[in-house]
Structures are given as C-alpha cells and as structure tokens.
C-alpha cells in the first residue's frame, strides 16, 4: 500500500512540475519565466512596482544584453502575477560596458559588422512603457553622438544622476 501511495504522489508531483511551462507572457520571445502559483513569495497586486535597473554589463544571454533580458523577465513575471500595467513603472540606465547596445542598427553595423541584436527587445520594452536612459558620460567617452543612438533611448547627464534621482523618488534599485 505504501508503494502505491508513493507512486501516486510522485506521479502527481511530476505532473505538476511538467505543467509549469516556460512563458513570455508580456515581452514575447524574451525573458522567459516559470510561474509558480504556490510560491511563498509572488508579485503583490496591492503594490505599485517602481523599479530602476542598472545596466552596465556588456554580456549577452540568449543573443541580447543580460540587463535588457532581466527587464523583460521582470515584466513577464509581473504580468504572470496579475500586476496591472498601470502599477508598473520601470526605468533603466545603460552605461559602462553595456553602452554600445544603445547604438542605432546602422552605427552598430559599422562598428561590429553585424546588426544590433538588441534592437527588437529595446522596441518591445519601450512599447511596454520602459524608459531607457544612457549615461551621457559613457557616450562621450565612446564618441557616440545622440544621432547615432537608437530612437528608444534617452540621453541622461550620467548614470549616477538617473540612479540617484529615481531611488530618491522611491524606485527600487535592481542591479
């Protein structure tokens, strides 16, 4: 009898694990998540999500910048948690090794001999209300003119000004 109960419990557990598929509910194709309804900590529908992302790493994952992917994952997670769009306010600042992701496709092509892999994701994030700034000090250090940047990007004086201003306005820092 114990063996039968054990087999049934293992089968139920295995079925539940398989039922939770990877999903990209808000930002299609980027930032996949597995949502667990029974997780101890989940998005809280009573809260407003004011987040500021610090994107300074030039590393890529799944073909795009890891920082942009993290924003997509956050949006997908919040969507799966039933957080209304009007309760989500996301800002990001790009600087350091990540700065070149702000280049227009044409300028990125000139520099790297390939298309900018972040263009589609930048547009999707922008279309979903994410404000993306680039550090003016980082663009100046890399000789990137404002006209060489993707249209989804806004120029800020510095990453420090964006990060400090938004945190002082009550945004949670997501490094």
C-alpha positions as CSV (number, residue, x, y, z in Angstrom):
1,X,0.0,0.0,0.0
2,X,2.8,2.4,0.8
3,X,4.4,1.7,-2.6
4,X,1.1,2.6,-4.3
5,X,0.8,5.9,-2.4
6,X,4.4,6.8,-3.1
7,X,3.9,6.1,-6.8
8,X,0.7,8.2,-6.9
9,X,2.4,11.1,-5.0
10,X,5.5,11.0,-7.3
11,X,3.3,11.0,-10.3
12,X,1.2,14.0,-9.1
13,X,4.4,15.9,-8.3
14,X,6.0,15.1,-11.7
15,X,2.8,16.2,-13.5
16,X,2.7,19.5,-11.6
17,X,6.4,20.2,-12.5
18,X,5.8,19.5,-16.2
19,X,2.6,21.6,-16.2
20,X,4.6,24.7,-15.4
21,X,6.0,25.7,-18.8
22,X,8.4,28.5,-19.6
23,X,6.5,31.5,-20.8
24,X,7.0,35.0,-22.1
25,X,3.5,36.5,-21.5
26,X,4.3,40.2,-21.8
27,X,7.5,40.5,-23.8
28,X,7.1,37.8,-26.4
29,X,10.2,35.8,-27.0
30,X,12.4,37.4,-24.3
31,X,12.9,36.9,-20.6
32,X,11.2,33.6,-20.2
33,X,9.9,32.6,-16.7
34,X,8.2,29.7,-15.0
35,X,5.4,31.0,-12.8
36,X,4.6,29.0,-9.6
37,X,1.2,29.7,-8.2
38,X,2.1,28.1,-4.9
39,X,5.4,30.0,-4.4
40,X,5.8,31.5,-0.9
41,X,6.6,35.0,-2.4
42,X,5.0,36.3,-5.5
43,X,4.1,39.7,-7.0
44,X,1.7,41.6,-4.8
45,X,-1.3,43.0,-6.6
46,X,-1.7,45.7,-4.0
47,X,1.8,47.2,-4.7
48,X,3.0,49.6,-7.3
49,X,6.2,48.4,-8.9
50,X,8.6,51.3,-9.3
51,X,11.9,49.7,-10.5
52,X,15.2,51.2,-11.7
53,X,17.6,48.9,-13.5
54,X,21.3,49.5,-13.6
55,X,22.6,48.1,-16.9
56,X,26.4,48.2,-17.0
57,X,27.4,44.7,-18.1
58,X,28.1,44.1,-21.8
59,X,27.4,40.3,-21.5
60,X,24.8,38.7,-23.7
61,X,22.5,35.8,-23.0
62,X,20.1,34.3,-25.5
63,X,21.5,36.7,-28.1
64,X,20.7,40.0,-26.2
65,X,22.2,42.1,-23.4
66,X,21.7,40.4,-20.0
67,X,20.4,43.6,-18.4
68,X,17.7,44.1,-21.0
69,X,16.8,40.4,-20.7
70,X,16.4,41.0,-16.9
71,X,13.8,43.8,-17.6
72,X,11.9,41.5,-19.9
73,X,11.9,38.8,-17.3
74,X,10.6,41.2,-14.7
75,X,7.8,42.4,-16.9
76,X,6.9,38.8,-17.7
77,X,6.9,37.9,-14.0
78,X,4.8,40.8,-13.1
79,X,2.3,40.1,-15.9
80,X,2.0,36.4,-14.8
81,X,1.5,37.7,-11.2
82,X,-1.6,39.7,-12.4
83,X,0.0,43.1,-11.8
84,X,-1.8,45.7,-13.9
85,X,0.3,47.7,-16.4
86,X,-0.6,51.0,-14.6
87,X,1.0,49.6,-11.4
88,X,4.4,49.1,-13.2
89,X,6.9,51.9,-13.8
90,X,10.3,50.7,-15.0
91,X,13.3,52.9,-15.7
92,X,16.7,51.7,-16.8
93,X,20.1,53.4,-17.3
94,X,22.7,51.9,-19.6
95,X,26.4,52.7,-19.0
96,X,29.9,51.1,-18.8
97,X,30.5,48.0,-20.9
98,X,26.8,47.9,-22.0
99,X,26.9,51.4,-23.6
100,X,27.2,50.2,-27.2
101,X,23.8,48.5,-27.0
102,X,22.2,51.9,-27.5
103,X,23.7,52.3,-31.0
104,X,21.4,52.5,-33.9
105,X,21.4,49.5,-36.1
106,X,23.4,51.4,-38.8
107,X,26.1,52.5,-36.3
108,X,26.3,49.1,-34.6
109,X,26.8,47.5,-38.0
110,X,29.6,49.9,-38.8
111,X,31.3,49.1,-35.5
112,X,30.8,45.4,-35.2
113,X,29.9,44.2,-38.8
114,X,26.6,42.8,-37.6
115,X,23.2,44.0,-36.8
116,X,22.4,45.2,-33.3
117,X,20.9,42.2,-31.6
118,X,19.1,44.4,-29.0
119,X,17.0,46.5,-31.4
120,X,13.8,44.4,-31.3
121,X,14.0,44.0,-27.5
122,X,14.6,47.7,-27.0
123,X,11.5,48.5,-29.0
124,X,9.4,45.9,-27.1
125,X,10.5,47.3,-23.8
126,X,9.8,50.9,-25.0
127,X,6.4,49.9,-26.3
128,X,5.6,48.5,-22.9
129,X,6.4,51.7,-21.1
130,X,10.0,51.1,-20.1
131,X,12.1,54.4,-20.1
132,X,15.7,53.6,-21.1
133,X,18.4,56.2,-20.5
134,X,22.0,56.1,-21.4
135,X,24.8,57.8,-19.4
136,X,26.0,60.9,-21.3
137,X,29.4,60.4,-19.8
138,X,29.7,56.9,-21.2
139,X,28.6,58.1,-24.7
140,X,31.0,61.0,-24.6
141,X,33.9,58.6,-23.6
142,X,33.0,56.4,-26.5
143,X,32.4,59.2,-29.0
144,X,28.7,58.2,-29.5
145,X,26.7,61.1,-30.8
146,X,23.0,61.4,-29.9
147,X,22.0,60.9,-33.6
148,X,23.9,57.6,-33.6
149,X,21.6,56.1,-30.9
150,X,18.6,54.0,-31.2
151,X,15.3,56.0,-31.0
152,X,14.2,54.1,-27.9
153,X,17.0,55.6,-25.9
154,X,17.0,58.9,-23.9
155,X,20.2,60.7,-23.1
156,X,20.9,61.4,-19.4
157,X,23.7,63.6,-17.9
158,X,25.0,60.5,-16.2
159,X,24.1,57.1,-14.8
160,X,24.7,58.5,-11.3
161,X,22.0,61.1,-11.9
162,X,19.5,58.6,-13.1
163,X,20.2,56.1,-10.3
164,X,20.2,58.6,-7.5
165,X,17.2,60.6,-8.8
166,X,15.0,57.6,-9.2
167,X,15.9,55.9,-5.9
168,X,15.2,59.2,-4.1
169,X,11.8,59.2,-5.9
170,X,11.1,55.8,-4.3
171,X,12.2,53.4,-7.0
172,X,13.8,50.1,-6.0
173,X,17.2,49.5,-7.5
174,X,17.6,46.3,-9.5
175,X,21.4,45.9,-10.1
